[in-house]
Amino acid sequence: MQYQICVSGAASGETVQLSHELAFRVGRAITGSGHIITTGATIGLPHYAAMGAVSVAGERGLSVGFSPASSLREHVMVYKLPTKEFDYINFTGMAYVGRDVHLVRTSDAVITVGGRMGSLHELSTALESRKVCAVLLGSGGLANFVPELLENIETPGAKTIIYESDPELLVQRVIEALDAKYADFMYDANDCHVRTRRAGRG
């Protein structure tokens, strides 16, 4: 299956300077594995992840952006957000808060790199939505505080969060977790056929 993996992170601030190379590697690992990266079509760490995603030569997964704007004009002129790092942009028209929810709900997994309050909103939405969640430790900001935060706040899915400091290994573990989550689901794109696996059967 081709999974949609969201990269969440700060649009500006210290973590962008600290962890832009890490975000780039996360994005490259996602599309290099043949999967789809989803981001908020914004600047900062998600932008670096999208740049990493499209840097993969040859066959690769897609880079999809979820914009807070309602049109390309608004995306560029009002929000002043990038375009060239995306194979497709979904213009949600939901502003930032609504865009965050739509982005997370549309993705199969969410990876937090660095991050500020917006990333906390996306992580909490992902946990409440029972998405596969992962945190790149050592990337600063929110990412470094998630373990302590969730030790003190009862949160659904907190015990299943994937923590890793190596970008490529983190993406690999996310894909493995998604494979396990969707082990009962098989989709054959050639004949548009969906099958579910049942215990005791192939």
N, C-alpha and C positions, 0 to 999 in steps of 0.2 A: 504494500500500500504506500501511497505517497501522502505523508502527513503534513499538516499545516502547523508549523512551529513558530510561535510568537517570540520575538526578542523585545523585552521591555527594559528601559533604562532612561537615565536622565538626558534631557534635551540640552542642558547646559550645566555649568558648575564644575567643581573640582574633579568629580568622577569621570568627566569626559576627557580631561587631560590625563588622568591617571590610567584609564582603562580603554581608551579608544582602540588600541591594538588588540586587546582581548575581545572586544565586541566584534571587530573585523574578523577575527579567527572563528568566532561562534557562527557568524553569518556564512562564512566560507565553508565551514564544516556541515552546515545544514543543507545548502544546495549542492555541495560536493558529494553528499550522500544521496542525492536525487530527490530530496524533499523540498517543500515549499516554505520559505521564510515569510512570516507576516510581521509587519511593524506598523507603527502609527504614522508612517509616511512623514516623519518629522526629522529634525536636526539632532545633533548630539550622538549619543551611543547607538540609538536605533539606526541612525543614518550610516554610521560606520559599519554596523552589522549588515545593512543593505548593500553597502559598497563591497564588503567581503563576499556577499552572496553572488553578486554579478561579476566578481573577479575570476570566478571559476571558468576555465576554458573548456570548450567542447560541450558535451552533454551535461546538463545540470538541472536542478530544480528551479522553480520560479521565485521571483521576488515580488510580493504583493504588498502594497501599502494601503492602509485605511486612514483616509484623511478626515479631519474634522470639518472640512469645507463641503459645500454642496455642489461645487463645480471646479473645473480646472482654473478658471479665472480667479475665483475666490481663494483657492489653494495657493496660488502664486502671488496674487496681488495683495490679499488681505492677511493671510497667515504667513506668507513668505516662506513656504516650505519647498523642499527639493522634489524633482520629478524623474531625473534621468536614471536613477538607480532602481527603478521599478518596471517590471514587465506589465503590471496592471495596477491602477489605483482605483480603489472603491471610494467614491466621494459620498460619505455618509450623511453630511449635512447635520450632524449631531453635536457639533462643537466638541471640545476636548473630553468632557466627562462622558457624554453619550458614545463618542467614538471609542473610548477605552473599553466600555462594556461590549460593544459590537465586535471589536477586535478580539477580545478574549473569548467571547462566546463562539466566535467563528473558528477559533484555533483549537487544535488537539492538545497542545502543550504550551506552557509559558516559561521562558527562561528569563530570569532577572539578572541583569548586569548593572552594577552600580545602582543608581536609582534615587529618586526623591519621592515626594508625596504622590505624584501621578503614578509612579511605579508601584507604590504601596496599594493604591486603588486597584491597579490591574492585578496585582498578586492576590489581594483579598477577593476580588471577583473570580479569579481562577480557582482559588481554594473552595469558595462557596459553590462554584460550578462543577467541582470534582474533576478539574483538568489535571493532567500530569504537570507538576510544577518542579522547577529546578532553579537553583541559585548558584551563581558563579562566585564562590568565596574569594576574597582578596581583591575584588573589583571596586571596593569602596562604597560609600553611601549606604543605602538601604540593604544591599546584599550582605554587608558585614554584620548588620544588626538583626537579620531575620532569625537566626537560631535563638538568640536571647529573647527576642520579642515573642516568639511562639512558645518559649518555655513558660512565659508568664501570662499568656492569653490563650484561653481554650479556643481552638480553631479546627474546623473540619479538614481532614486531609493533611494536617501538619506532620504527622509521623511518616508520611510517604514522600515528603519533599526530598528531591535529590540534591545533595550538596557536593560540589566538586570545585577544585581550583584550576584544573586544566580544561581549557575550552573544548578541545576535540573530544576528550574523554567524557565531558559533561554531555555533549550532543549525542555521543554514542550511547550513553546510559539512558538518555531521554528516549531515543529510538527504541531501545530494548524494552523500556517500560511501556511504550505505546504498542509494540508488538505483542506484549503480554496482555495488555488491556483489551486489544482487539483480536485476540486469538480465536474468538468464536465467530469472527466475521471474515468472509472471503469475497472479494469482488474481482470479477474477470472483465476487464475493460474491453476486451476484444469482442465479447458477445453480450456485454452489458448485463451480465448475470450476477446476481447476488446469492450467496449460499451461506448458511450458518452451520458451523460445526457443532455436533452434539456428542455428548459422552458416549463412548463405545462405537462411534462411527467416524470414518475417515476425515 
